[in-house]
Amino acid sequence: MIKSTIAALAAAPLFAGAAMAGPYVNVEANAGLTGSDYVGTVTEAHVGYEGKLSDTVSGYAQLGPALVTPSGGDADVELSGKIGVNIAATDKLGVYGEYWLLTGGEVDNLTSNFKLGLKYAF
């Protein structure tokens, strides 16, 4: 509980300002494989906010518990979150980026990744 409170307070500046306005809930399960071997699943239950930052840019931030279930191991609950941005480069082309994090029991054991991509609508 204390870890969740500290993380929520640390993320509070991300929600400040008039740009972030739409709350949502996101539940997502990600299973991992190494070759054809199943290594585990992370199931996240996030509460988030999204909204327009400008005419062409929107952003979001979400935070919540993550059930980490390794193959053959004991399940554990950690804290995970995401922040991201979507940029409308043209009417049909969008650019997006996302930063994801998962605690590992301590701040020095943090797992994270970045995602960057393009989306073209026909």
N, C-alpha and C positions, 0 to 999 in steps of 0.2 A: 504494500500500500504506500509506504513512504517513497519507494522508487518511482511509482506511478505519479505521485504528487509532485516530486522533484522534476520529473520529465515534463509533466504538463506545464509547470511554471516556466521551465526553460523554453518550451515551445510557444508560450503565450505571445511573445513579440511577433511571431509569424502570423497571428490572427488579428493583430492590431490594425487599425485604419479602416477606412470605408470600403476598400477594395474587396475584402473577403466577406461574402454575405450569405452563401447557401450551405446550410448544414446537411450532412448525409451520413449514412452508415454503409460500410463496405466490409463484407466477409469474403475472404479469399483463402484458398488452399493451394499450396505449391509443393509438389512432390519432386524429389530429387533422384536422379539416376547417375551412376558411374558405369559407363558402358551399358550393359543390360541389367546391372544389379541395382535394386531399389535401396536407397540409403536413408530415406526418411521423408517426413512431411512437416511443413510449417503452416499452421492454420491461423490466420489473423482475423481479429474482429475489431475494426477501427471505427472511430467517429471522426469525421472530417468536415472541413469547410472549403468551398470553392467559390470563385467569382472572377469577374473581369478586373484586370489590373490597368488596362487601357483599351482602346478600340480594337487592337489586334492581339492583345496578350491576356491570357487567363492563367490562374494559378490555383493550386490546392495544397492543403496540408492535412494529414490524418495521423492519428495516434491511437494505440490500444494494445490489448494483450495479444500474445502469440503463443499458441500451443505448439511446442516443438516435440515431435514424435520421431526419434531416430529408429531405424530398423534394428530390432533386437535390443533396444535400450529403454530406459525409463523416460516417460514423457515429462516435460518441464514447461512451466509458464514463464515467458520472458516478456519484455516490452518491445514493440516494434512501431515504426512510423515511416511515413513517406512525405516528401514535399516534391512538387512538380510544377512545371510551367508548359503551356501550349502557346505557340506563336503562329498566327495566321500570316504566312509569308506572302501568299496570294489567295485568291478566292478558292483555289483548288489544292494548294500546297500548304501543309502545316509542318512545323518543327516542334518537337517535344523533348523534354528532358525530365528525369526523375532521379531523386536520391532516396534510397531505402536503407533503413538501419534496423538491427536486431541486437538487443543486449545479450550478453552471455553470462549474466550474473554480476558482472562488474564492468565499469566503464572501460577499463583497459582490455576487455575481452569483447569488444564491439565488432559485429559483422556488418558490413555495408557494401552497397554497390551503386553504380551510376548507370542510367539508361539514357541513351540519346537516339532519336530517330526522326524519320520523315514519314509523313502520311499524305498520299495523293488521292484525292476523290475524283472519280470519273463522272 
